[in-house]
Amino acid sequence: MGNVHSHLGVGPAPGLAALEGTNEATDPNTAEVWAEHSIWPQDLQFSHALAGGVTSMQVLPGSANLFGGRSVILKNVWSRSVQGMKFPGAKYGMKMSGGENPMRVCGEKNRTPSTHMANFAGYRAGWIKALEYQYEWDQFTAKRKQGDPAAKPPKRDLELETLAAALRGDILLQMHCYRADEMM
């Protein structure tokens, strides 16, 4: 059985602050983070899940952000490293969240978004920036193919790189929301 929405390893047991990595709650858009970099492979919850029949899972960042970062597909096998657990050939996903979680987390810090309308404004802003970023890379690639030796690559932006990959369909989206009208 597969678990399509898991936080095993990023929010491990025992719940020690030194092991916690579920949410990078520093900005509404943290698309640049990857859940696999927070996973603790020795989390005891993996063996409990396996005992319950869970043999594979998508491990996602938490839902504190509009764009929470990349998820990863894992086999539920013992390994010293996350790399030994990764499902071969599986696409990355990206966690997006709507509704009360980003509004609460950011609103408590007196930052946007604190309303549904600001959630959607944040999505639009992120996708527009990603389109512009992809356009810059497409222009660079076209110039290089034409043999332009003066073509300079745009500055890399890990946040926009993830969003652009999602727009191309290279990264799959997982939307966390509470109401049907929050789905994009």
N, C-alpha and C positions, 0 to 999 in steps of 0.2 A: 504494500500500500504506500502511496506517496502523499506527503503533506505539502500542499501548495502554498501554505502561509505559516512559516515557522520562524521563531527567533532563537532556536536552540543554538547554543554556542556563543551568541552575541549577548544574551542575557542569561548567563549560566548560573547553575546552582553549585555551590552555595552562592547566594547573592552578595558578593563582595564588591565594593566600589572599584577595586583594582581590576576586576574581571568584566565590569559592565561596559558594553559597547553598543547598546541597542540604538540609541539616538545621538546624533551629532546636532544638538539643539542650539547651535550658535547662529543660524541663519535660516530663513525660510527655504532657501535653495542650497542644498548640499549634495547636488547630483554628482559631485566629484568623489565622494566617499564610496568605498566598496565594503559590503558586509563581511566579505571573506577576510578582510584585514583585522576584524575584531573577533573572529570565531576562535574559541578555545576548544580544540578537538577533544580534550579530556573531560569536557562537561559531562557529568553523570547523567544528565537528561537524555543524552544520545542512547545509552543502554536501556533506559526506561522506555523510550520510544520504540526501540527495536523489539523489546519484549512485547510491546503492544502491536507489533506487525508493521511498523513504519520502516521501510527499507530505503526510501529516498525522500528528499525534501528540498523545497526552495526556502533558503534562509534569507530573510529580508531585513533591512534596517527598520527601525520603528516608525511611528506615524506622527512624529512631532513636526515634520517639515512638509511643505508643499511638494518638493522634490527631495526625497530622502536618501537617494543613492542607489547603487547597484546591488542587486540580489545575486545569489549564486545557487546553482543546483548541486546538491551533494548526495552521494551514496552514504548510507548509514553504516559505515565500516570503521573499525578501529584504525586510527592513523596518528602518527606523531605530528603531522601537519595537515592543514586544510587542503593542500595540493593533492595529497593522497586520498582525499575524500571526494574531490570534484568529479562530477559526472562527465565523462568524455564527450566532447562535441556539443554540450548543452549551451544554448544561448544565455547570455546574461539577461536579467530583468532589471527594471527600475521601479522602486517604490514611489508612489505618489499618494498624497493624503489630502483629503478635503474635510470640510466641516469643523467639528469642535476641537480636534487635537491641535492642528496648527494655530487655530484662533486662540486657544487657551495658552499654549506654550509661548507664542509670540506676544499675545495680549498682556500676559502677566509681566512681560519685560517692557511693556509700553512700546511695542514695535508692531509693524504690520506683518502679517494680517491679523486683524482682530474681528473681522466680519466676513461673511460669505462673499460680499462683493470684492473685498481685498484679496480673498483666496483666488478668485477668478482673474483679477488684475495681475496677480503674481504669476499665474499659469501663462497668461498671454505674454507678459514681459519675458518670461523664460523662453517660451517657444519662439518669439520674435528674435531674440538675441541668438538663439540656436540657428535659426534660418540664415541670419546675417553671417554668422560664423561659418556655416556650411558653404554659403555663397563665396566667401573669401577663399576658402580652400579649393572650391571648384574652379575659381578663376586662376589660382596659382597652378593647379594641376593642368588646366588647359594651356596655360602659357608654357609650362615645362614640356608638354607634348608637342608644342609648336617649335620647340628648340630655343626658347628665349632664355639665354644664360643669365640675364639680369633678374629673372623672376625670383622673388624672395618669398619664402613661406610665411604665412601669418603666424603671429605668436600663438603658441599652444595654450589652450585654456581647458583644463580637465573637466570643469563643470559643463561648459558648452560642448565639449567633445562627447560627453555622455548623452546630453540632450539631442545633439545632432544625430548620433547613432540611433536613438529612439525614433527620430523622425524618419530615418532611412529604413526602419524596420529591423535593424541589426540588434537592437535591444528591445525586449518585450516589456510592456507596461503592466503594472499591478496597481490598481486604484483602490485605496482604502477610503471608504466614506460611510456616512450614516443615513443619507437620504438619496433617493433616486435622482433628484435634480442636482446633486453634487457630482454626478458622473459626467465626464466630458464627452 
